């Protein structure tokens, strides 16, 4: 029987949730030749998304955009319901609270019986208004609720005791993210015009306050000059962070690479990956780095503790530059006999993630 699964996201810009939706679009179709998957973005247009994220281009026929203006828009529910009927959708998978609202209501209007909703983080539930809204939506829409890690599931259970979330860990494509020989690493560094000498620390994250780059820059300023820092990603804080690097006297060792489409080569170029976030759900970038054979130093927020190889990686408190400095030095001196790739293959393989979601989204799979 033909099945059509809709992944609904708030927007289609490079990010963890959006990457997961795109990966599921690609991999679920390989599990059943009679199943097709589409992604619907509530906000933006195809032109905007393709310009910001070239990786979307091969999938453009499977992408749909409602271009919803800001604010609560009941007409977007009607438009989405019509699109679900047009695509002959059999299931919808919503990601985060906005898509839960619009996707859940549209699915009801379109007569869909399968609705899976994934929460990718829980820190938005610190706001009482968000908790009230989510409680109402879970009770009204009754989706099959999924958390992307135990930490998120614990918060959902605490605030919504009857929700009974399942846990499906985010997975990454271990065929795409692979280690390279040291000789090839030199070529990867050259690709980004990065120095061949020293220890290269890499960070991949939007340049926004929540990602904690300021603490990383402070930690980096205390490290020996042999350390180099490469920042992949863009955002509203770029000029402020560049000014901070200048003020700290490290601008000659900090490389702002902007948004990158070729993240595989980025991970293969670096020696240590660092993510200093103040809040997270279950980020994909540390998994991608570890699958590439790169040890990680990340803050102990959200579900991060569940995605660090304990033999090679280091967890540190959030908002603590001294802890980041110590973590980087500790990570550098860890024994080279441990590779974090094996950890990812065992715990966060995309094929397992796609299979788990497909079991819920296929006809007869979800309650």
VMD Tcl script that draws the C-alpha trace (Angstrom):
set ca {
  {0.00 0.00 0.00}
  {1.32 3.45 -0.95}
  {2.26 5.59 2.04}
  {3.07 9.31 2.11}
  {4.81 10.72 5.19}
  {4.97 14.47 5.83}
  {7.76 15.95 7.95}
  {6.62 19.36 9.23}
  {9.19 21.92 10.43}
  {9.03 25.60 11.34}
  {11.55 26.61 8.68}
  {14.17 25.05 6.41}
  {17.50 26.57 7.39}
  {20.67 24.65 8.31}
  {20.08 23.30 11.81}
  {19.72 20.13 13.83}
  {15.95 19.67 13.49}
  {16.00 20.49 9.80}
  {18.94 18.15 9.16}
  {17.13 15.34 10.96}
  {14.00 15.89 8.84}
  {16.08 15.86 5.65}
  {17.93 12.72 6.72}
  {14.64 10.98 7.49}
  {13.26 12.02 4.10}
  {16.26 10.39 2.47}
  {16.45 7.21 4.55}
  {12.82 6.26 5.19}
  {12.28 5.86 1.45}
  {15.00 3.21 1.41}
  {13.08 1.13 3.97}
  {9.97 0.78 1.82}
  {9.83 1.42 -1.93}
  {6.08 2.11 -1.62}
  {6.68 4.98 0.80}
  {7.52 8.58 -0.09}
  {8.40 11.39 2.28}
  {7.94 15.14 1.90}
  {9.04 18.09 4.05}
  {6.72 21.02 4.61}
  {8.10 24.26 6.04}
  {5.66 26.60 7.76}
  {7.82 29.65 7.11}
  {9.78 30.95 4.15}
  {9.86 30.21 0.44}
  {11.66 27.67 -1.71}
  {13.92 30.38 -3.15}
  {15.01 31.54 0.31}
  {15.64 28.00 1.57}
  {17.60 26.85 -1.48}
  {19.76 29.97 -1.39}
  {20.55 29.50 2.31}
  {21.04 25.73 2.18}
  {22.34 24.30 -1.14}
  {22.07 20.76 0.26}
  {18.30 21.01 -0.31}
  {18.55 21.22 -4.10}
  {18.46 17.46 -4.89}
  {15.24 17.20 -2.85}
  {13.48 20.30 -4.17}
  {10.54 18.31 -5.61}
  {9.81 16.95 -2.13}
  {9.89 20.33 -0.37}
  {6.86 22.54 0.20}
  {6.60 26.02 1.74}
  {3.59 27.76 3.27}
  {5.40 31.10 3.72}
  {3.40 31.71 6.90}
  {3.73 35.27 8.26}
  {4.62 35.79 11.91}
  {1.91 35.32 14.52}
  {-0.96 32.91 14.89}
  {-2.48 32.27 11.47}
  {-5.56 30.01 11.28}
  {-5.44 30.26 7.48}
  {-2.12 28.36 7.58}
  {-3.96 25.41 9.14}
  {-6.43 25.42 6.23}
  {-3.62 25.70 3.68}
  {-1.67 22.87 5.29}
  {-4.75 20.65 5.48}
  {-5.30 21.20 1.75}
  {-1.69 20.32 1.01}
  {-1.95 17.11 3.06}
  {-4.98 16.08 1.02}
  {-3.27 17.05 -2.25}
  {-0.23 14.92 -1.41}
  {-2.51 12.10 -0.19}
  {-0.64 12.01 3.09}
  {-1.02 8.98 5.31}
  {1.03 10.26 8.28}
  {2.50 13.47 9.65}
  {5.64 13.90 11.76}
  {5.86 17.27 13.50}
  {9.00 18.77 15.00}
  {8.78 21.29 17.87}
  {5.84 23.25 19.28}
  {4.80 25.42 16.29}
  {4.56 22.50 13.86}
  {2.74 20.52 16.59}
  {0.01 23.17 16.65}
  {-0.39 23.67 12.90}
  {0.37 20.11 11.84}
  {-1.85 18.53 14.46}
  {-4.86 20.69 13.62}
  {-4.35 20.28 9.87}
  {-4.02 16.51 10.25}
  {-7.35 16.40 12.09}
  {-9.04 18.38 9.31}
  {-7.47 16.14 6.64}
  {-8.54 12.97 8.43}
  {-5.03 11.66 9.13}
  {-4.91 9.07 11.87}
  {-1.13 8.87 12.31}
  {0.59 11.82 13.98}
  {4.05 11.45 15.50}
  {5.53 14.45 17.31}
  {9.18 14.80 18.32}
  {10.48 17.15 20.99}
  {14.12 17.95 20.26}
  {14.74 20.00 23.39}
  {12.89 20.95 26.55}
  {14.25 24.32 27.61}
  {11.37 26.18 25.90}
  {9.13 24.52 28.51}
  {10.73 26.68 31.20}
  {8.16 29.29 30.15}
  {4.78 28.70 31.78}
  {2.87 29.87 28.69}
  {4.66 27.29 26.54}
  {3.88 24.55 29.06}
  {0.19 25.46 29.07}
  {0.06 25.46 25.28}
  {1.92 22.17 24.93}
  {-0.25 20.51 27.59}
  {-3.37 21.59 25.73}
  {-2.03 20.41 22.37}
  {-0.92 17.01 23.65}
  {-4.32 16.50 25.27}
  {-6.30 17.68 22.23}
  {-4.25 16.19 19.40}
  {-3.02 13.04 21.14}
  {0.10 12.50 19.00}
  {2.50 9.64 19.49}
  {5.05 11.58 21.51}
  {8.78 11.05 20.99}
  {11.73 12.58 22.83}
  {15.15 12.59 21.16}
  {16.95 11.65 24.40}
  {16.29 10.58 27.98}
  {16.83 14.10 29.33}
  {14.06 15.53 27.15}
  {11.80 12.58 28.00}
  {12.33 13.22 31.72}
  {11.25 16.86 31.37}
  {8.19 15.93 29.30}
  {7.19 13.33 31.88}
  {7.66 15.80 34.74}
  {5.47 18.47 33.15}
  {3.03 16.14 31.38}
  {2.83 12.94 33.50}
  {0.33 11.23 31.20}
  {2.26 11.87 27.98}
  {4.38 8.67 28.09}
  {7.02 9.77 25.55}
  {9.07 7.21 23.70}
  {12.79 7.84 23.25}
  {14.37 7.67 19.80}
  {17.92 8.97 19.75}
  {18.89 11.21 16.87}
  {21.18 9.44 14.46}
  {23.65 10.62 11.84}
  {24.78 9.22 8.51}
  {27.90 7.23 9.41}
  {28.59 6.58 5.71}
  {28.86 10.32 5.08}
  {30.85 11.27 8.20}
  {34.04 9.20 8.24}
  {37.64 9.68 9.44}
  {40.52 10.45 7.09}
  {44.23 9.65 7.15}
  {46.47 12.44 8.57}
  {47.80 13.11 5.05}
  {44.25 13.77 3.85}
  {43.59 15.99 6.86}
  {46.13 18.43 5.44}
  {44.07 18.66 2.25}
  {40.91 19.34 4.26}
  {42.61 22.16 6.16}
  {43.78 23.66 2.87}
  {40.22 23.54 1.55}
  {39.22 26.06 4.23}
  {42.48 28.04 4.13}
  {43.33 26.93 7.66}
  {46.89 26.65 9.01}
  {48.64 23.29 8.72}
  {50.43 23.72 12.07}
  {49.14 23.42 15.62}
  {46.03 21.85 17.15}
  {42.85 22.84 15.33}
  {39.71 23.23 17.46}
  {36.46 23.35 15.53}
  {32.98 24.52 16.47}
  {29.88 24.25 14.29}
  {26.93 26.29 15.53}
  {24.87 29.37 14.79}
  {26.56 32.52 16.04}
  {23.88 33.26 18.63}
  {24.02 33.79 22.40}
  {22.56 30.37 23.26}
  {25.52 28.62 21.59}
  {28.01 30.10 24.08}
  {30.75 31.19 21.67}
  {31.84 34.00 24.00}
  {32.89 31.45 26.62}
  {34.80 29.48 23.99}
  {36.69 32.60 22.91}
  {37.58 33.37 26.53}
  {38.79 29.80 27.06}
  {40.73 29.88 23.80}
  {42.51 33.10 24.81}
  {44.08 31.20 27.71}
  {45.44 28.40 25.53}
  {48.94 28.19 24.05}
  {49.36 29.95 20.67}
  {49.76 26.57 18.98}
  {45.96 26.19 19.21}
  {43.86 27.40 16.27}
  {40.08 27.92 16.34}
  {37.75 27.50 13.35}
  {34.11 28.57 13.72}
  {31.63 27.17 11.19}
  {28.28 28.92 11.16}
  {26.83 32.39 10.92}
  {24.43 34.52 12.90}
  {23.58 37.85 14.46}
  {26.61 37.84 16.80}
  {29.29 37.52 14.13}
  {30.56 41.12 14.33}
  {30.37 41.11 18.12}
  {32.36 37.88 18.36}
  {34.94 39.12 15.88}
  {35.34 42.26 18.01}
  {35.69 40.09 21.11}
  {38.43 38.02 19.45}
  {40.22 41.25 18.59}
  {39.89 42.51 22.16}
  {41.22 39.24 23.55}
  {44.23 39.38 21.22}
  {43.42 36.13 19.43}
  {41.94 37.34 16.14}
  {44.97 36.04 14.23}
  {44.19 32.50 15.45}
  {40.38 32.53 15.10}
  {38.87 31.77 11.68}
  {35.21 32.68 11.03}
  {34.26 30.39 8.16}
  {30.58 31.31 7.90}
  {27.86 28.82 7.02}
  {29.36 25.73 5.38}
  {27.66 23.27 3.09}
  {30.55 20.79 3.23}
  {30.51 19.83 6.90}
  {32.10 16.44 6.17}
  {35.38 18.09 5.17}
  {35.18 20.49 8.13}
  {35.12 17.67 10.67}
  {37.89 15.88 8.81}
  {40.05 19.01 9.05}
  {39.86 19.53 12.82}
  {41.57 17.80 15.76}
  {39.08 18.58 18.55}
  {35.41 19.57 18.32}
  {33.97 21.95 20.91}
  {30.33 22.94 21.43}
  {29.95 25.43 24.33}
  {26.13 25.74 24.23}
  {24.14 27.16 27.14}
  {21.05 25.16 26.10}
  {20.59 22.18 23.79}
  {18.28 19.31 23.07}
  {20.30 16.58 21.39}
  {22.69 18.27 18.94}
  {23.86 16.40 15.84}
  {27.21 18.15 15.38}
  {29.04 16.30 18.21}
  {27.85 13.00 16.73}
  {29.00 14.00 13.25}
  {32.41 14.99 14.62}
  {32.82 11.75 16.56}
  {31.76 9.66 13.56}
  {34.60 11.45 11.77}
  {37.00 10.24 14.45}
  {37.23 13.61 16.25}
  {36.98 13.74 20.07}
  {34.58 16.31 21.52}
  {34.39 18.78 24.39}
  {30.79 19.86 24.95}
  {28.75 21.41 27.73}
  {26.59 19.21 29.93}
  {23.20 20.59 28.87}
  {20.08 18.90 27.54}
  {20.85 15.42 26.29}
  {24.54 16.07 25.58}
  {25.74 13.61 28.22}
  {24.19 10.76 26.22}
  {26.14 11.51 23.03}
  {29.73 11.75 24.27}
  {32.16 8.85 23.98}
  {33.36 8.56 27.58}
  {36.76 7.25 26.53}
  {37.68 10.15 24.26}
  {35.34 13.07 24.99}
  {34.84 15.53 27.84}
  {31.70 17.09 29.35}
  {32.03 20.48 31.05}
  {29.61 22.84 32.84}
  {27.89 25.47 30.71}
  {28.97 29.11 30.90}
  {32.40 28.33 32.35}
  {35.42 29.41 30.28}
  {37.92 27.88 32.72}
  {36.16 24.50 32.48}
  {36.24 24.71 28.68}
  {39.98 25.42 28.75}
  {40.59 22.48 31.07}
  {38.33 20.23 28.99}
  {40.18 21.04 25.77}
  {43.54 20.29 27.36}
  {42.21 17.06 28.88}
  {40.71 15.98 25.58}
  {43.98 16.64 23.78}
  {45.87 14.38 26.16}
  {43.41 11.47 26.04}
  {44.91 8.24 24.75}
  {44.76 7.92 20.95}
  {43.84 4.24 21.26}
  {40.16 5.16 21.65}
  {38.19 6.27 18.61}
  {34.77 7.90 19.17}
  {33.51 6.55 15.85}
  {32.70 3.14 17.32}
  {30.54 4.84 19.96}
  {28.46 6.56 17.26}
  {28.11 3.39 15.20}
  {26.70 1.65 18.25}
  {24.51 4.39 19.71}
  {23.54 6.95 17.07}
  {23.39 5.37 13.63}
  {20.87 7.09 11.34}
  {19.69 3.79 9.91}
  {18.46 2.72 13.35}
  {16.79 6.10 13.91}
  {14.99 5.99 10.55}
  {13.81 2.44 11.19}
  {12.41 3.37 14.61}
  {10.48 6.34 13.22}
  {9.20 4.39 10.24}
  {7.75 1.78 12.58}
  {5.62 4.55 14.13}
  {4.72 6.37 10.92}
  {3.74 3.49 8.67}
  {0.10 2.52 8.39}
  {-0.80 0.42 11.41}
  {2.41 1.42 13.21}
  {1.25 4.20 15.54}
  {-1.49 4.05 18.09}
}
mol new
graphics top color blue
foreach p $ca { graphics top sphere $p radius 0.5 }
foreach p [lrange $ca 0 end-1] q [lrange $ca 1 end] { graphics top cylinder $p $q radius 0.2 }
display resetview
